[in-house]
Amino acid sequence: LFGTLKHGKTDAASLKPAKDCKKIAYPKPDGVLTFDKLSSVFISNTNHEEDQQVHLVVKDMALQKASE
C-alpha cells in the first residue's frame, strides 16, 4: 500500500494531539524557493477587500465542538 493507506486505519484514527508531538523547527523563508505567508497569498493572486464578508458559515457551532 502507499501513502496513508499503509497504517491500516482511518487517517482520523491515526492522529494524536499536537501537545504529544515534537515541535517542527521550520527554516525561515528564503524568498527564492520558500516564501512567507503574506508573499504566498500575493503570488496566488488572491484578490478581495479587507472587509469582505465571510462566505463560509457554520450553521451549528455545537457540531464543531462535539467529539465522537
N, C-alpha and C positions, 0 to 999 in steps of 0.2 A: 504494500500500500504506500501511498505518497502523502505528503503534506500533513494535514491534521487528522487524516484518517488512520494513521498508524498507531495512535494511542488507544484505539478500541472503545472510546466512549464519546459522548457528545462534547462539543467544544465547551459548552457551559459547565459540564461536569468536570472538565479538566482544569478549570480556573481556580485560583486561590486569592485571598485578599492581598491587596497591594502591600499592607503592613508586613506580610510574611515573605515578601520578595526583596531581593537585593536592589538597591537604587542603581540605575544605569547612569554612568557619567558620560554624557554625550559631549563631543568636542564642539567648540564654538563654530558657528557657520563661517566658511572661508570666503564666501562671496563669489566663488568660481564654480564649485561643484555642489556645495550646500549653501542654503540661504536661510535668513531669519524668517519668522512667520509673516511679518509685515511685507517684506520683499516678495515672498512667495505669493501672497494674496494679490499684490500689484501685478506680478508677472502672469498670474492666472487670468488677468483682465476682468476680475470681478468688479462690477460697477453698480453701486447703489448709493442712495443718500444715507447719511449717518443716522437720520431719524426715521428711516424706513420702518414700517410696522413689521412685527414678527409675522411670518407667513406659516409657521407650523404651530399648531395649537394642541395642547394636551387636554382632552376633554375631561379626563378623570385622573387627577393627581394621585388619588389613593392607589390606583393600579400601579403607578410608577414606584410606589414605596412598598408595595406588597411583596412578600417573598413566597416562594413555592413551598 
